[in-house]
Amino acid sequence: MRYARTLGAVAFAAAATVLATSPAHAASYTAHPHYMNKGSAVFNSSTNTLKVCDNAADGLSVMVTIEDDGNFFGYDMTKGNGQCQTYKPKLHNGQRFTLQAFNGKKGKAVSGSHGSLVYGIV
């Protein structure tokens, strides 16, 4: 009986060590504007980077908001025609966040273009 408990404790310690040293899985979250789906915002929680792409040269920008409990960031990608830009919002590790993309013109959101909210953990 004592041997079984010792073996169980050793197996548990070995499993805990493997789990503790396993690499973190990169989580990627994508949001799209509702308006004809022209553009995207991809947040990578392991690198804390946000890549915003404007897929069409239509005069509309891709606007993005991302926030956690203590921070709010807004970005406006206006280059169009398949151009992308990477941003580094300073979100807090372990915090839940929301991400949303929409289309805009001259810094104002186009009515009806707000995509669904995307939720995740940094």
C-alpha positions as CSV (number, residue, x, y, z in Angstrom):
1,M,0.0,0.0,0.0
2,R,2.8,2.4,0.9
3,Y,4.6,1.6,-2.4
4,A,1.4,2.4,-4.4
5,R,1.1,5.8,-2.6
6,T,4.7,6.6,-3.3
7,L,4.4,5.6,-6.9
8,G,1.2,7.7,-7.3
9,A,2.9,10.7,-5.8
10,V,5.9,10.4,-8.1
11,A,3.6,10.0,-11.2
12,F,1.6,13.1,-10.1
13,A,4.8,15.1,-9.7
14,A,6.1,14.0,-13.1
15,A,2.8,15.0,-14.8
16,A,2.8,18.4,-13.0
17,T,6.3,19.1,-14.2
18,V,5.4,18.2,-17.8
19,L,2.3,20.5,-17.7
20,A,4.3,23.3,-16.1
21,T,7.0,23.2,-18.7
22,S,4.8,22.7,-21.8
23,P,4.8,25.7,-24.1
24,A,1.7,28.0,-24.0
25,H,-0.6,27.6,-27.0
26,A,-1.0,30.8,-29.0
27,A,-4.5,31.9,-29.1
28,S,-5.7,34.0,-32.1
29,Y,-9.0,35.9,-32.2
30,T,-10.4,37.3,-35.4
31,A,-13.1,40.0,-35.9
32,H,-14.6,41.2,-39.2
33,P,-16.7,44.3,-39.9
34,H,-20.3,43.5,-40.7
35,Y,-20.4,45.7,-43.8
36,M,-19.6,43.4,-46.7
37,N,-16.9,41.7,-44.6
38,K,-14.2,44.0,-46.0
39,G,-11.4,43.8,-43.6
40,S,-10.2,42.0,-40.5
41,A,-8.6,42.4,-37.1
42,V,-6.6,39.5,-35.6
43,F,-5.4,39.6,-32.0
44,N,-2.7,37.2,-30.9
45,S,-2.9,36.9,-27.2
46,S,0.5,35.2,-26.7
47,T,2.4,38.1,-28.4
48,N,-0.1,40.8,-27.5
49,T,-0.3,42.0,-31.1
50,L,-3.2,43.2,-33.2
51,K,-3.0,42.9,-37.0
52,V,-5.6,45.1,-38.8
53,C,-6.2,44.6,-42.6
54,D,-8.2,46.7,-45.0
55,N,-9.1,44.5,-48.0
56,A,-10.7,47.0,-50.3
57,A,-9.8,50.3,-51.8
58,D,-13.4,51.5,-51.3
59,G,-12.8,54.7,-49.3
60,L,-13.8,53.0,-46.1
61,S,-11.4,52.3,-43.3
62,V,-11.4,49.3,-40.9
63,M,-11.8,50.6,-37.4
64,V,-11.1,48.3,-34.4
65,T,-11.7,48.6,-30.7
66,I,-10.1,46.2,-28.2
67,E,-10.3,46.5,-24.4
68,D,-9.8,44.7,-21.2
69,D,-10.8,45.7,-17.7
70,G,-8.5,48.6,-17.4
71,N,-7.6,49.6,-21.0
72,F,-9.4,50.7,-24.1
73,F,-7.7,51.0,-27.5
74,G,-9.1,52.2,-30.8
75,Y,-7.4,51.9,-34.2
76,D,-8.3,53.2,-37.7
77,M,-6.7,51.4,-40.7
78,T,-7.2,53.6,-43.7
79,K,-4.7,52.3,-46.3
80,G,-7.1,50.0,-48.1
81,N,-6.4,47.6,-51.0
82,G,-5.1,44.7,-49.0
83,Q,-2.8,46.7,-46.7
84,C,-2.2,45.6,-43.1
85,Q,-0.8,47.2,-40.1
86,T,0.3,45.6,-36.8
87,Y,-0.3,47.3,-33.4
88,K,0.7,46.4,-29.9
89,P,-2.0,47.2,-27.4
90,K,-0.9,46.9,-23.8
91,L,-3.5,44.5,-22.5
92,H,-3.1,42.8,-19.1
93,N,-2.1,39.1,-19.1
94,G,-4.9,36.9,-17.7
95,Q,-7.6,39.5,-18.4
96,R,-10.7,38.9,-20.5
97,F,-11.0,41.3,-23.5
98,T,-13.4,42.2,-26.2
99,L,-12.5,42.9,-29.8
100,Q,-14.7,44.4,-32.5
101,A,-14.2,45.6,-36.1
102,F,-16.3,47.9,-38.2
103,N,-16.0,50.1,-41.2
104,G,-15.6,53.9,-41.0
105,K,-15.3,57.0,-43.1
106,K,-13.3,60.0,-41.9
107,G,-13.0,58.6,-38.4
108,K,-16.8,57.9,-38.0
109,A,-18.4,54.4,-38.0
110,V,-20.6,53.5,-40.9
111,S,-24.1,52.6,-39.6
112,G,-24.7,48.9,-39.6
113,S,-21.0,48.0,-40.1
114,H,-20.3,46.8,-36.5
115,G,-19.3,43.2,-36.5
116,S,-20.0,40.8,-33.7
117,L,-18.0,41.2,-30.4
118,V,-15.2,38.6,-30.0
119,Y,-14.3,37.6,-26.5
120,G,-11.0,36.1,-25.3
121,I,-8.4,36.0,-22.6
122,V,-5.0,37.6,-22.9
